[in-house]
């Protein structure tokens, strides 16, 4: 089955170019030029979303937050420029990656392929039950505590997965960032610090168990 890409950008010529290129590569393409159109196209169940940051009426960051309430597929931001704080805000809103305009189509294709392969690996994983009643379903990307579902963003879940599948192993913030963001990522400790804080806060609503331990000066590890 062909993978489906949803392209959201107000630049019609860019959409036309991307459609032509990726259809030749064997992808199904759907597109939208604004936030409302993008929300309507979610019913087509895209496998990955390419999302322009700078759009009229609703920017890509806000749209990403709304999309994340409905889909779990990877979201790659397309942007002409990005400041460090903008990148942090985008990742915290539920995005998975950034690529700067103008970009190489081959590089974009490589990033899309990497994200889709990671998704396929997720789907093949099985359930794991951890101490204290915490259940992580890696395939479905779901977390439950004694059958009560705990909602996590995509990046929060990815961090949970990295740590929980390697109990006792210390991961520094830069390594976590690279594993979570994948292709051509540069570590940013502020993003990881904030995401770990959010994970802990959500878990603390259900249990006093401390699953993620801070190793001062080194990073984080999942308690054995």
C-alpha positions in Angstrom: 0.0 0.0 0.0 1.2 3.5 -0.9 2.1 5.9 1.9 0.1 9.1 1.9 1.6 12.5 2.4 -0.6 15.5 3.4 1.1 18.8 2.3 -0.2 21.9 4.0 1.2 25.2 2.5 -0.3 28.3 1.0 2.3 28.3 -1.8 0.4 26.6 -4.7 3.6 26.3 -6.8 5.4 24.5 -4.0 2.5 22.1 -3.5 2.5 21.4 -7.3 6.2 20.7 -7.3 6.0 18.4 -4.3 3.0 16.6 -5.6 4.7 15.9 -9.0 8.0 14.7 -7.3 6.5 12.4 -4.7 3.8 10.9 -6.9 6.6 9.8 -9.2 8.2 8.3 -6.2 5.1 6.2 -5.5 3.4 8.2 -2.8 -0.2 9.3 -2.6 -0.6 13.0 -2.2 -3.3 15.2 -0.7 -2.9 18.9 0.0 -4.4 21.9 1.7 -3.6 25.6 1.6 -4.8 26.6 5.1 -5.6 25.3 8.5 -9.3 24.6 7.8 -8.5 22.6 4.7 -5.9 20.7 6.6 -8.3 19.7 9.3 -10.8 18.5 6.7 -8.1 16.3 5.0 -7.2 14.5 8.2 -10.1 12.1 7.4 -7.9 10.7 4.6 -5.6 9.4 7.3 -2.2 10.6 6.1 0.9 8.7 7.0 3.0 11.9 7.3 2.2 15.6 7.2 4.4 18.4 5.7 3.3 21.6 7.4 4.3 25.1 6.5 5.0 27.3 9.6 4.1 30.7 8.1 0.5 30.6 6.8 -2.2 33.3 6.9 -5.0 33.2 9.6 -3.6 30.1 11.5 0.2 29.5 11.6 1.7 26.1 11.5 2.5 25.9 15.2 -1.1 26.4 16.2 -2.4 24.1 13.5 0.1 21.4 14.7 -1.4 21.6 18.2 -4.9 21.1 16.8 -3.8 18.3 14.5 -2.1 16.4 17.3 -5.5 16.1 19.0 -6.6 13.9 16.1 -3.6 12.1 14.6 -0.3 10.5 15.7 1.5 10.5 12.4 4.8 12.3 12.0 4.6 16.1 11.3 7.5 17.8 9.5 7.6 21.6 9.5 8.5 23.5 6.3 9.9 26.9 7.1 12.0 29.7 5.4 13.8 30.4 8.6 13.6 29.3 12.2 15.0 30.8 15.5 15.9 28.4 18.3 12.9 29.3 20.4 10.6 28.8 17.4 12.0 25.4 16.9 11.5 24.5 20.5 7.9 25.8 20.4 7.2 23.7 17.3 8.6 20.5 18.8 6.7 21.1 22.0 3.5 21.6 20.0 3.8 18.1 18.7 6.0 18.4 15.6 8.7 15.9 14.8 11.1 17.6 12.5 12.1 20.8 10.7 13.4 21.4 7.2 14.4 24.8 5.9 13.3 26.3 2.7 14.7 26.2 0.1 15.4 22.5 0.6 16.7 19.6 -1.5 13.9 17.3 -2.6 16.2 14.3 -2.0 16.9 15.5 1.6 13.1 15.9 2.2 12.5 12.5 0.7 15.2 11.0 3.0 13.6 12.5 6.1 10.1 11.3 5.1 11.5 7.8 4.5 13.2 7.8 7.9 10.1 8.9 9.7 7.9 6.3 7.9 10.3 3.5 8.6 10.3 4.4 12.3 6.5 4.3 12.2 6.6 0.8 10.8 9.0 -0.3 13.5 6.6 1.1 16.1 3.7 -0.9 14.6 5.6 -4.1 14.9 6.3 -3.7 18.6 4.3 -5.5 21.3 3.1 -4.6 24.7 5.4 -4.4 27.8 4.2 -4.3 31.3 6.2 -2.4 33.8 6.3 -2.2 37.6 3.6 -0.4 39.5 0.8 -1.1 37.0 2.2 1.0 34.2 1.5 -0.6 30.7 3.2 0.8 27.6 1.9 -0.4 24.2 4.7 0.6 21.8 2.8 -0.5 18.7 -0.3 1.6 19.5 1.7 4.3 21.3 -0.5 4.1 24.3 0.2 4.3 28.0 -2.1 3.0 30.7 -1.9 2.9 34.5 -4.2 0.2 35.8 -6.3 0.4 32.7 -6.5 4.2 32.8 -5.1 5.8 29.7 -2.6 8.6 30.1 -2.3 11.0 27.2 1.2 11.9 25.9 2.3 13.9 22.9 4.3 12.1 20.2 7.6 13.3 21.5 6.8 12.6 25.1 5.9 9.0 24.1 9.1 8.7 22.1 11.2 9.7 25.2 9.2 7.2 27.3 10.0 4.5 24.8 13.7 5.3 24.6 14.1 5.2 28.4 11.7 2.4 29.3 13.2 0.0 26.7 16.7 0.6 28.1 16.2 0.4 31.9 19.2 1.5 33.9 21.0 3.1 30.9 21.8 6.8 31.1 20.9 9.0 28.2 22.1 12.6 28.0 19.7 15.2 26.7 21.5 15.6 23.3 21.4 11.8 22.7 17.7 11.7 23.5 17.0 14.6 21.2 18.8 12.9 18.3 16.9 9.7 18.9 13.6 11.4 19.1 14.0 13.9 16.2 16.0 11.5 14.1 17.6 12.6 10.8 20.1 15.4 11.0 19.1 16.6 14.5 21.0 18.9 16.8 20.6 18.4 20.5 18.7 21.0 22.5 18.6 20.3 26.2 15.9 22.8 26.9 13.4 20.8 24.8 14.2 17.5 26.5 14.2 19.0 30.0 10.7 20.5 29.5 9.4 17.3 27.9 10.7 15.1 30.8 9.1 17.5 33.3 5.7 17.1 31.4 6.0 13.4 31.4 6.7 13.3 35.1 3.8 15.6 35.8 1.4 13.4 33.9 2.5 10.2 35.6 2.3 11.9 39.0 -1.4 12.3 38.5 -1.8 8.5 38.7 1.1 7.2 40.7 3.8 8.3 43.1 6.2 5.9 41.5 9.3 7.7 40.1 9.9 5.9 36.8 12.4 8.4 35.3 15.5 9.2 37.4 17.7 12.3 36.9 21.4 11.5 36.9 22.9 14.8 37.7 25.4 16.0 35.2 24.7 13.0 32.9 21.0 12.9 31.9 18.1 10.5 32.6 17.5 6.8 33.0 14.5 4.5 33.6 14.6 3.0 37.0 15.1 -0.8 37.0 
